[in-house]
């Protein structure tokens, strides 16, 4: 069942107006039912002898099944560890994503970067949502728009990327909505990338990883989910990347390291060459790829849970990364509004069309501003989004089949 509204996360102490009923303006007036208590059940898959603390890789799983009597004797922490280990062995992010891309027939990822001023008038001109300076009205409008976008694209694409910055600007209300949208996307069967671009070293990097990759384990938050993957800043090198990669591998999640940006001024720094002629982004890519090749990060698909963000607008500079690093996944921004073509971006895919996600944000979610779609569909902004995705699909299908895109 799809979530009708966000789950409230903030404690009462930070509510500015005790009489305010959050999301009272949401179009679905039904109260959100309290989650049922989560029951920890025995794993349903074959598990190795001495399961708890087992360090055997997934390929070493034996055929024996955990005895139900042993399961019943476990404490909560043992059960949690057991379930986490089960998830690690059965569910690798790269494998899951490859299957999703193949099932949808395209590598498209729709970016959720909502800006109130660019939302359709059918939302922002509603009496209860028409004040961008009213925190509640603005975030309700953004939540409604983002939810509708995800429901529109879910049958067509394998993934969405939710940019946390566009929600963090609305303080605790925005953060609630960010997590509510993660749940919504999970219910829709989408792979979800949290575009958070965190980065640091040591205990701070570990804390960032726990905050953005581990599914919440606090009391009454068991039904919340973290993203399937996140973006991180690789400026600190391997020491700043490994804490994220380690937790991602344990949780069946993924990490994309920001290696080459898609903005025009990125080249001034990232294309700078050392004495050997190696550019800065190439050096970072080499370090990420070396770490990504470690056995604990690799899936059965031959792809790692540790990938790279490389802009499609830098296709010429980044040429050869796919050939050099066949085990690495790529997240490729820059298509559409930033000028990258389907051919530029599809170059990061493997021969079977997997190995990369191509992100499109503005060209999809604001398709109602495109004169072509506007002329065809008029005020039906939902139809504009659907057609924009279908047109992007056609472009990539043609390129991946070796044809000239329309």
C-alpha angles and dihedrals in degrees: 000000000000118000112254094203142354121290108243111247108167120095117244091249093074097047108115095200116035092195094053115110106208117234092004087146094058109124092235105073096186113115115248107251116235112255117259115246110274113244118209107222130188115268115270096210132076112277134191125255111266089026099177110083091003111160096192116126119244091260090062096059110134125215097248119110127225109262112247091223091057090048092053090052093054120104122231094267092050091049091049091050091047093051092046091051090048090052091049093052097043104034123048117176096225092049092048093047093048090054091049092051091049092047093052093039095229142069096230122143117187114216117222103210103148121191115185095220091057098048118114114276089235086072105033095045093057111114094239095046105036102102115081090186091059105088094208095047094046096049092043089054092048093047092050092048095046093048092051092048092053092048090051096050100036095088091049110041136041099225150019129205115213113201107216093202092072089058101036089062087070092057119220093348090057094046089053089053092048091057092042089055090050088057092046092052091047090052089051091056095246126143105240126211117195105213097209102134094205121170142167140114139264120355092355092057089047091052091050089050092050091048096051107026109034117081107239115269099182120119113276091011098081093111095056119098135208121220121282088236139359139205120242136188111245098197092114092056127224093335089062095043103045098069089057094044093049094052092043090055091050093048100042090249136128139232128207116198115211101240108155122015126217098222120106097245095049092091093064088072108015096049093050110126130219125220091280092054094252113141121230095247090048091054091050091046090052092053093047092048092050092052092043091057093064109119094239090063099045125100132205089260089068090249128114128233086231113079143159137250107223121169118240088219088066093055093128094050093044095045111136099027091109092050093046096046110033092163095058127094119220130212105202120197125178104071117137114352093036093049107251115138129222089253091052092052100037089061087078093060123094121243092272092053096255130102096075142061117207112209124212119177118155096028089058109031094042095040088126086075093056108103092219095055092037091056092048101043105020112196093354095107092170090061089051091056093047092050093046090055092046091050090050089049091054091051093053096042089055094047095045090050090053094252130130109262118238 
